[in-house]
Amino acid sequence: MGEEAFESTIKVTISDEKIHSKDVAKKSISSTSLLTKLHAGYFRITLSLGGQALLWKILTEHLVKSQTFKHKYHSLPSTTFLLLWWISICTLIILSFLYILRCIFHFQLVKSEFLHPVGVNYLFAPWISWLLLLQSVPFTIPNLDFCQFLWWIFVVPVVILDVKIYGQWFTTERKFLSMVANPTSQLSVLGNLVGAWIASQMEWKESAICIYTLGLAHYLVVFITLYQRLSGSNHLPAMLRPSFFLFVAAPSMASLAWASISGDFDMPCRMLFFLSLFLFISLVCRPAIFKKSMRKFNVAWWAYSFPLTFLALASAQYAHQVKGHVASGLMLLLSALSVLVFVGLTVSTALNLDMLLHDHDRYLNFTKSTN
């Protein structure tokens, strides 16, 4: 009886150790799996959060100053803006930390993104997110030099990526713009425009004009290339079709940046704003092209949010300049639509957390198959 009890005790101990080792293995596999699946496209979420926080900040300032809407919106809670900003910075810190770990332990995957015509454009997203948070900071930075130092930290990687992407378009024989262009190519332009916008806010006019010129010149080339529907624009899989809304983001941000540089929402700004409005209406009137991408939740859905937010920001500047009922109504309509889309995406993400890092992520498969 004693030997049987001893043997049974040993069996239980061995089984417990096996279960414990399996749990440890699962945890290590899950952490490794997280780093391998967390590509730069997930920074769409921080772009949307940062843009939404900036929208609430600017709308609050404009509505308080407005004589028409002051009596209706004087109680607009600033706590919403503060909550969004702190959520944005916490999310961005977490994603940035995880992506740094990905760069350390899975550098080959990062290299694959860097060499991919879609993945390389999303490498701009972290820096754009940081620039948006710097622009919408809710407190006064006591030392302006520190703010300028942060601007350099966030803009230098954008310029380095510009040299890589823009340079290869006219110096290499394998990666012509007509062959690699896709809607996500506008993220590179967006990085320049956001950097110029913030530089002008810090009264660095020359730096702002320099970066703005770089972004706008290449935006014209990219826009014409994509508008002609050349071969590169057909390389985008169905699940990434929400990135077509980047057509709206680029001219909207261009109008905001130039308004900040010139000090007035003048004729070029209005032309860019009307262009972005036309492109937005064109996309909304053709929902069938997004049908396949909406069948199953994917992080690519967040590409709907921040372009619409940038359009709402441009409409706020337009309404502030024109001071008419139509302009104010358009601002409120686009802002409300931006908030509704953002809330809808937040709820969808919360309900589908298990699908954020799905084993069959089509973006990852698309990246691997093209390298």
KELOVO-571475 format. One record per residue (C-alpha): residue in three letters; x, y, z. Coordinates in steps of 0.25 Angstrom, whole numbers, plus 5000, padded with zeros to 4 digits. Layout:
N
ALAXYZ...
//
This chain:
371
MET500050005000GLY501150105003GLU501850074990GLU500550094982ALA500350224989PHE501750274987GLU501650234972SER500350314971THR500950434978ILE502150434968LYS501150424956VAL500350544961THR501550624963ILE502050584949SER500750624943ASP500750754950GLU502150784945LYS501650754931ILE500450844932HIS501350954938SER502350944927LYS501250944917ASP500651074923VAL502051144922ALA502251094908LYS500951154904LYS501251284911SER502551294903ILE501951254890SER500851354892SER501851464895THR502651434883SER501351424875LEU500951564879LEU502251624874THR502251544861LYS500851594858LEU500951734863HIS501251804850ALA501351954848GLY499951954842TYR499451954857PHE499852094858ARG498552134851ILE497952124864THR498852234870LEU498652324858SER497152314860LEU497252344875GLY498252454873GLY497452524862GLN496152504870ALA496852574882LEU497252684874LEU495952704868TRP495252714881LYS496352814886ILE496152904873LEU494652894873THR494552934888GLU495453054885HIS494653094873LEU493253074879VAL493553154891LYS494053274882SER492953264873GLN491853364875THR490753284868PHE490953154876LYS491453204889HIS490153204896LYS489953054891TYR491352994893HIS491953074905SER491752954914LEU492552854904PRO493352774914SER494852784912THR494952654920THR494652574907PHE495852634901LEU496752614913LEU496252464914LEU496552444899TRP497952504900TRP498352424912ILE497752294905SER498552334893ILE499852344899CYS499752224908THR499352144895LEU500452194887ILE501452174898ILE501052024899LEU501052004884SER502352074882PHE503051984893LEU502451864887TYR502951904873ILE504351934879LEU504351794884ARG503951744870CYS505151814864ILE506051754874PHE505651614874HIS504951604860PHE505751694852GLN505551614839LEU504051634840VAL504351784842LYS505251784830SER504151714822GLU503251824825PHE504251924821LEU504451864807HIS502951844805PRO502251954797VAL501051954807GLY501751924820VAL502852034818ASN501752144817TYR501252104831LEU502552124837PHE502252274837ALA501052244845PRO501752244859TRP502452374856ILE501152444851SER500452394864TRP501452454873LEU501452584865LEU499952594866LEU500052574881LEU501052684882GLN500152774875SER498952744884VAL499752744897PRO498752794908PHE499652864916THR500652984914ILE502152934912PRO502953024921ASN504253004912LEU504053034897ASP505352974894PHE504852844900CYS503652844890GLN504652874878PHE505552764883LEU504352664882TRP503952714869TRP505352684863ILE505252544869PHE503952514862VAL504252584849VAL505652534846PRO505152384844VAL504152444835VAL505152514827ILE506052384827LEU504852304821ASP504652414811VAL506052394806LYS505852244805ILE504452254798TYR504552374790GLY505952344786GLN505652214780TRP504552264771PHE505552334762THR506852264765THR506552114764GLU506152034752ARG505251934760LYS504352024769PHE503752124760LEU502652204766SER501652144755MET502052004760VAL501952024775ALA500952134777ASN499752104785PRO498752184794THR499652164806SER500752234799GLN500052364804LEU500452334818SER501952374814VAL501352514809LEU500452524822GLY501752514831ASN502352634824LEU501052714825VAL500852684839GLY502252724842ALA502152854835TRP500852884842ILE501452874856ALA502752944851SER501953064847GLN501253064861MET502653074867GLU502953194858TRP503953114850LYS503453164837GLU504653124828SER504652984833ALA503152974831ILE503253024817CYS504352934814ILE503652804819TYR502352854813THR502952874799LEU503552734800GLY502252674804LEU501352754794ALA502252724782HIS502252574784TYR500752584788LEU500452634774VAL501252524767VAL500652414776PHE499252474774ILE499352474759THR499952334758LEU498852274767TYR497752354759GLN498252294746ARG497952154752LEU499352104748SER499751964751GLY500251994766SER498852044770ASN498351904767HIS499251824776LEU498451864789PRO497751744794ALA496251754798MET496451764813LEU497351884811ARG496351964803PRO495952054815SER497252124812PHE496652184800PHE496152294810LEU497552344811PHE497152414798VAL496352504808ALA497452514818ALA498552574810PRO497852704804SER497252724817MET498552724825ALA499152814814SER498152914815LEU498352924831ALA499852924829TRP499853044819ALA498753114827SER499753114839ILE500953154830SER500253264823GLY499453314836ASP498153304828PHE497153204822ASP497353264809MET496953224794PRO497953104793CYS497553054807ARG496053054802MET496352994789LEU497052874796PHE495952864806PHE494852854795LEU495752754788SER495752664800LEU494252684802PHE494052644787LEU494852524789PHE494152484802ILE492752494795SER493352414784LEU493752304793VAL492452304801CYS491652294789ARG492352164785PRO492152074797ALA492251944789ILE493751954788PHE493851934803LYS492851814804LYS493951704804SER494751784814MET493551794824ARG493251644824LYS494151624836PHE494751714846ASN496151754844VAL497051864849ALA497051924835TRP495651984838TRP496352084846ALA496752154833TYR495352204832SER495552294845PHE496752384844PRO496552434830LEU495152474833THR495652544846PHE496652624837LEU495552664828ALA494652704840LEU495952784845ALA496052854832SER494552884832ALA494652954846GLN495753044840TYR494853074828ALA493653104837HIS494553194846GLN495053274834VAL493753284826LYS492753304838GLY491553264831HIS490353164835VAL490653074823ALA492153064827SER491753044842GLY490752934839LEU491752864830MET492752864841LEU491752814851LEU491352704841LEU492752654838SER493152664853ALA491952584857LEU492152474847SER493652474851VAL493252444865LEU492252344861VAL493252264853PHE494252274864VAL493252224874GLY492752114865LEU494252064863THR494552064877VAL493351984881SER493651884869THR495051874874ALA494651844888LEU493651734884ASN494751674875LEU495951674883ASP496251534880MET496351564865LEU497351684866LEU498451584866HIS497851474858ASP498651354853HIS498251374839ASP498551524838ARG498351554823TYR499351674824LEU500451584829ASN500151484819PHE500151584808THR501451644813LYS502151504813SER501551464799THR502151584793ASN503551574798
//
